Amino acid sequence: MDKILVTNNKYVYDKYKDTVEVKYDEEFTYLDILEYVRDRVHEGYKLLTHPLSGSVKPNETPYKTIMISKDKSHMDYDSLMIIEESIQTAKKFIENKPTPNWPEKVLDDFRVIDLSLIDNVMAKLI
């Protein structure tokens, strides 16, 4: 199954752009990533990683990478349920306490964490 990484993390893009298809937009917020993936699920793509993976809360980090299938078929209702619930959870966290305006050093740490999470998945798939 072909895969697509959807990310706003330049570290993920730089590492995997020559390995798999990457939809990268550094202007995307965490919530934008979730909503982009939800729209792809409606088109028949399937989630391959959980949208809320890792222990960093949606309102703490601005970075998110999600893997989806490249093969479009029928809408996968499990993927749809998971992404919709993830969007609601992220909105709840962000509305209660918005993501801070972190200094670059902290942002770099969050990029590394996000890359590490997807590295673990990629190591099993490649």
N, C-alpha and C positions, 0 to 999 in steps of 0.2 A: 504494500500500500504506500503510495506516495504521500508525502507530508509537507505541510507548510508551517513555518514558524511565524506567528504574528507577534510583533514586539515593538516596543519603543526604546529598547536598550541597544545602544550602539555597540556594546561589547558582544552581544549575541549576534547582531548583524555582521560585524567584522569577522567573527569566528566561523559562522556557518553559511555565509552568503555564497560560497563556492561549493557547498556540500548539499544543501537543500534549498528549496524555494523559501525566501524570507519576505514577508510583507513587513516593511520597516517604515515607521514614521515617528521621528523624534518629537513631533508636536502632539502626538496622541497622549492623552492622560491614561491613567489606570482604567478609568471607566470607559474611555474611548476604545481601548483594547477589547474590553468585555463586550461592548455593543457591536464592534466590528465583527467579532467572532459570532455573536448571536445572529447577525445578519447573514453570515456565511452558513450557519446551521440551518437557517430558513431556506437557503439555496440547496441544501442537501449534503453539506460537509458534516463531518462527525468530529466531536472532541476526542483528542488522543491524550491530552493531559487535563487535569482538573484546573479550572480557572482560579481557584483559591489555594493552590498548592503552596506549601511553605508555611512558616510560622510568622511571617511579617504581615501585619494587618493591612488591608487596602488603604487605610488613611495614613499609614506610616511611610510607605514607599510610593514613589511615582512610577516605578518600573514594573512591567509585567510582560512575560512571554508565555504564550499558549501555543501548543501544537494541535493542528487540526489535520484531518485527512484531505488529500487533494482530490480523491475520487468522489465525485458527486453522485449520489443515488437518490433514494427517497429521504425525506426528512426523518432524522433519528430523534425520536421523542425523548429518549433518555438524555441525549446531548442537550436538547432544547430545555428540558426541565432543569438540568444542572446549570446551564448558562443563565437562565432566567433567575434562578435562586441566587446565583453568584452576583448578578447585577443588583438584586435587591439588598443583599448583604453588604456589598460595597457601598451602595448609596447610603445605607443606614450608618455605617462607620464614618463616611465622609461628611454626612450631614451633622453627626454628633460632634465630630472634631476634624476639621479639614486638615489635609496634609500640610505639615509645616513647610516653610520656605527654607529648606535645608542648605547648609554651606556645601560647597563642591566636594569636600572630603567625605561628607556623609553620603552625598549622592553617589560618589564613586563606590562606597561600601555597598549601597543598595544595588548598584549595577553588578557588582561581583556576586552578591547573593543570588540575584536573579539568574545570572549566567551559570552559577553552580547548580541551581535547580534543574535547568534544562540540560546541562552537561550530563547529569546523572541519567536522564531519560535517553539522550542521544547515545550514550555509551552502550545502552542495552539494545538500541535499534540499528546501529551501524556496524 
